[in-house]
């Protein structure tokens, strides 16, 4: 592991901030309000991604889908956005991040360089992260972005549906970890689900 782990976590964290900042700022939500929550989830995502890539390479294809799902649940359980809008916001945030990173690769790098030269890969992550946060913050400060009445599309009994889905995900993930003997590779995802389940139950209990 060593320094590879340190550099991976550091630059992936910077990159993760871009995704979450673009996702929230684009829909006129202040990323700074959820900074520490985002940091915890981003670190868990990065840990899961690193372990999957380094220790369970056969499951690396699941990483993008898992990251997407975690972000959706983050918006639904912690930011309290209805499920439909959480899906839409996550899609827009990742699309904006991918577009920004693609533009940087086209202008300054090449795909081959980024994949084969670690320094250039880290530089790309750093630039994407910093520019993503600055662009999102700039749009937010200028009052540019999408504004919707989120509550209009909140499904009745949605909180129960989300809690049930999280429990089902935890069950199947635990079963997968046991049957495939990949406890390390998916532990970050499992912890995220437990955190989301805690927030879902806690906040619904407080509100009721």
Phi, psi and omega in degrees: 000279173058222184290334177302318178295316181299310181295321180299312182295318182297305185284332175291328176294314178300317179296319180297324178301324179298315181298312184288324178294314179296321180298314184280312183297324181298332179253027172062035174247138185280110180302325183299330180295332183246022185300309185290323175299316180298318182301315180298313182293319179299318180296320178294320177299314181297319177300314179298317180296318181295313181295322178295317182290318186274325189248335182227065186302330182294343180255007184297336180293341180280342188305310181300318180293320179296316179300317179298313181298318180299319180294319177301313181292327175300312180295322183286317188268328184258313179279340176072037176271137177305154188302316180301313181291328177299318177296315181295313181298317179297318179298315180294317181297314179292323178296318179295319178297314180297319179297318179295314181293322177297319179297319179294319178297317182296321185277316191248337188228193168220160181299320181297317180296315182297322182281331187256340182244105185306319182300318180289326176296316178293323178297318178298316179298317180297312181296317179298317181296310182295311181295322179299315179294315182294318179296314179299314180296320179297317177298318181296316180296327180275000179075022181262132179153179181268135175234128181222158171277093185302326187292341183294334181247026174278124182288139177297137183063025182299322182297324178292317178301316182295316179298316179297316180298317180297317179298318178297316179299317180298316181299310183291326178293316178299318178298318179296316180299321181288314185289326181262355181056050181235051184299318182292318188294335184241010184296325179297318179295318180298316179298318178302314180298320179295319177299314180295321178297317178301312181296320181298311181292317183296314184288322178293325177294318179296315184290331180277000000 
